[in-house]
Amino acid sequence: MVQKKAEMRELIFRKDPFDARLKTHKLHGKLKNQWSFSIDQRYRILFEFDKSDIIFLDIGDHALYQ
C-alpha cells in the first residue's frame, strides 16, 4: 500500500517537486542539506538536490529525522 502511494507521489514530484500536495520542505539541524516530501500523513521521502540532479535518500516515518 505505501509502495503504491510512494510511486504515485514520485510521479507528481517528477513533474513538480514543489506541488502543494507533496508538502515539500527543507529540513533543519543535522539534515539541513536535505529535503522531504509527504507520501501520506505518516510516511516521507528524504532527498537532496545535487546541482541539476535529485538524489532520493530514504523513505519512512518521522524517525527518518532522528
N, C-alpha and C positions, 0 to 999 in steps of 0.2 A: 504493500500500500504506500509506504513512504517513498519507495523507489520510484513508483509511477508518478507521484506528486513531484518528486525531485526532477524527474525527466521533463515534466510539463513546465516547471519553473525555469529550468535551464533553457528551454526554447524561448520563453519570454525574455530571459536575461540576454540571450544572444542577439535578440532584436533591439533591446534597450535595457542596459544594465541598471538604469535608474527608473524603470517603470514603477509607478506607485504601488502596484500590487506586490512587489518584492520587498518593499521596506528596506532597501539597500542603505547601509550606513557604515561610516568609518568607525573603527574601533579605537580604543584608548589604552593607555598604560603600556604594558609589555607587548601588546598586539597593535600598537599604533600604526604600523605599516600595512595592516590588514583591513579587509572589509568583510561585511557579512550581508547575506540576504535571506529572507524567510522562505521556507518551504511551506510551513503551516505555523500554527501558534507555538508548537514545541520545537521543531527542527529548523536548523540553519545550515547554510553552506558558507564556509570561510574561504576567502580568496584574496589574491593580491593583484594589483595592476603592475605589470613589468613592461615599461615602455609601451609598445603597441600590443602586447600580449596580456592575457589574463591567465593566472595560474590558480586552479582550484586546489585548495589545501586539505580541507576536511569537511565532513558532514556529521551533524549530531545535534544534541540539545545544548542548552546553555552551559553545560560542563565544558564545552569547547573553549570557553573564555577563561578557564582557570589554569 
